[in-house]
C-alpha cells in the first residue's frame, strides 16, 4: 500500500523535472534571458535538486536482494538533471551571446523562416504582432528602415528587450548588436 503513493510521488517528481528541463532549455535558447526566467528557473532547480537528494537518500530506496537492481532509465534521468543544470548555468552566465549553443541551434532551425519574414516586411508586408517565426515568438516587429528589420523576442534583464535584427545592407556600429551569421544580429534594446 505504501508503495503506490511513493511511486506516484516519484512519477510526479520525474514529470516536474522534465518540465523544468524543457523550461530551462527554452529560456536559455532565446535571444536573451530575462529576469523572470532566472527568478523562476534557478529556485526551481535548487528545489528539485534538494527533493531528488531526499528521494535518493531516503530509507527504503535501496534495492532489495533479488530485485532487478538499478534501472538505467532512472540513472540517466538522475544524471541529466545536474549535467543540464551545470550547462544551463554556464549558458545563463553568457546568455546574451551569439555563441550560446542552444541559441545557435534554435537560430539555425529558424533562419530560413526568419529571412523570409524579414524580406516580406522589407517589401511592405503588414506587421502582425505577436507572430511566430520559426522557433521564435516575435513580440514586436519593427521595420526601422530599408536597412533593418527588428524582431524583438524576449525580455533581457528586468525591463529591456532582446531579439534579432536583419541588416542585409549595412553592418551596425552600435555595441547593442552582436553578429550571428550573414545579415543577422542579436540586438539588445534598452528600455
C-alpha positions in Angstrom: 0.0 0.0 0.0 2.8 2.5 0.8 4.5 1.6 -2.5 1.7 3.2 -4.6 1.9 6.7 -3.1 5.8 6.6 -3.3 5.6 5.6 -7.0 3.1 8.4 -7.6 5.4 10.9 -5.9 8.4 9.7 -7.9 6.4 9.9 -11.1 5.3 13.4 -10.3 8.9 14.4 -9.5 10.0 13.0 -12.8 7.4 15.0 -14.7 8.3 18.2 -12.8 12.0 17.6 -13.5 11.3 17.1 -17.2 9.1 20.2 -17.3 11.9 22.2 -15.6 14.4 21.0 -18.1 12.2 22.0 -21.1 11.5 25.4 -19.5 15.2 25.9 -18.9 16.2 24.9 -22.4 13.6 27.1 -24.0 14.7 30.1 -21.8 18.4 29.5 -22.4 17.9 29.2 -26.2 16.2 32.6 -26.6 17.9 35.8 -27.8 18.4 36.8 -24.2 17.5 35.7 -20.7 15.0 37.8 -18.7 14.6 38.3 -15.0 11.6 36.1 -14.9 13.4 33.1 -16.4 16.2 33.4 -13.8 13.8 34.2 -10.9 11.7 31.1 -11.6 14.3 28.7 -13.1 17.1 28.9 -10.5 15.0 28.5 -7.3 13.1 25.7 -9.1 16.4 23.9 -9.9 17.6 24.2 -6.3 14.3 22.9 -5.0 14.3 20.0 -7.4 17.9 19.1 -6.6 17.0 19.1 -2.8 13.9 16.9 -3.4 15.9 14.5 -5.6 18.6 14.2 -2.9 15.9 13.5 -0.3 14.3 10.8 -2.5 17.6 9.1 -3.3 18.8 9.1 0.3 15.5 8.2 1.9 15.3 4.9 3.8 13.9 2.1 1.7 15.2 3.4 -1.6 17.9 0.8 -1.9 17.1 -2.3 -4.0 16.3 -5.4 -2.2 18.2 -8.7 -2.7 16.9 -10.5 -5.8 15.4 -7.3 -7.3 16.3 -6.2 -10.8 18.7 -3.6 -9.3 19.3 -0.1 -10.6 17.2 0.9 -13.6 19.3 2.6 -16.3 16.5 5.0 -17.3 16.3 6.3 -13.7 20.1 6.7 -13.6 20.1 8.6 -16.9 17.3 10.9 -15.7 19.1 11.5 -12.5 22.3 12.3 -14.2 20.6 14.5 -16.8 19.4 16.9 -14.1 22.8 18.0 -12.7 24.5 17.9 -16.1 21.9 20.1 -17.7 21.8 22.4 -14.7 25.5 22.9 -14.9 25.4 23.5 -18.7 22.5 25.9 -18.3 24.3 27.8 -15.6 27.2 28.4 -17.9 24.8 29.5 -20.7 23.0 31.8 -18.3 26.3 33.5 -17.4 26.9 34.3 -21.0 23.3 34.3 -22.2 23.1 37.2 -24.5 25.8 36.0 -26.8 25.6 34.5 -30.3 28.0 31.9 -29.1 25.3 30.3 -26.9 25.0 26.8 -28.4 21.3 26.4 -27.6 20.5 29.7 -29.2 22.6 28.8 -32.3 20.6 25.6 -32.7 17.3 27.4 -32.4 18.5 30.1 -34.8 19.8 27.6 -37.4 16.5 25.8 -37.4 14.6 29.1 -37.8 16.9 31.0 -40.2 15.0 30.3 -43.4 11.7 31.4 -41.9 13.3 34.5 -40.2 14.8 35.6 -43.5 11.6 35.1 -45.4 9.6 37.1 -43.0 12.2 39.9 -42.8 12.3 40.2 -46.6 8.5 40.3 -46.7 8.4 43.0 -44.1 11.1 45.0 -46.1 8.8 44.9 -49.1 5.9 46.3 -47.1 4.0 43.2 -45.9 1.7 44.1 -42.9 3.2 43.7 -39.4 1.5 41.1 -37.3 2.3 41.1 -33.6 2.9 38.8 -31.9 3.9 36.4 -34.6 5.6 33.0 -34.7 8.7 33.0 -36.9 10.4 29.6 -37.0 11.1 28.6 -33.4 10.9 32.3 -32.1 7.9 34.3 -31.0 8.4 37.8 -32.2 6.6 40.1 -29.6 7.4 43.3 -31.5 8.2 43.6 -35.2 9.7 46.9 -36.4 10.9 47.9 -39.9 13.4 50.6 -38.9 14.4 51.5 -42.5 15.2 49.6 -45.7 18.4 48.6 -43.8 16.9 47.0 -40.7 14.0 44.8 -39.6 13.8 44.0 -35.9 12.1 41.1 -34.3 12.1 41.5 -30.5 11.5 38.1 -29.0 12.2 38.2 -25.3 13.0 40.2 -22.2 16.6 40.8 -21.2 17.2 41.6 -17.6 14.3 43.3 -15.9 12.8 45.7 -18.5 14.9 45.6 -21.6 14.1 43.6 -24.8 16.3 41.3 -26.9 15.8 39.9 -30.3 17.0 39.6 -33.8 17.9 42.3 -36.3 18.1 41.6 -40.1 20.6 44.0 -41.7 21.4 42.9 -45.2 22.9 46.1 -46.5 24.9 47.7 -43.6 26.8 46.4 -40.6 25.7 48.1 -37.4 28.3 50.1 -35.5 26.5 50.2 -32.1 27.6 47.9 -29.3 23.9 46.9 -28.9 24.4 44.5 -31.8 26.3 41.1 -31.9 26.8 39.4 -35.2 25.2 35.9 -35.5 25.6 34.9 -39.1 25.2 36.6 -42.6 22.8 39.6 -42.2 21.5 38.5 -38.8 22.4 40.1 -35.5 21.4 39.8 -31.9 20.0 43.1 -30.7 19.8 44.5 -27.2 17.1 47.1 -27.0 17.3 49.1 -23.7 14.0 50.4 -22.2 
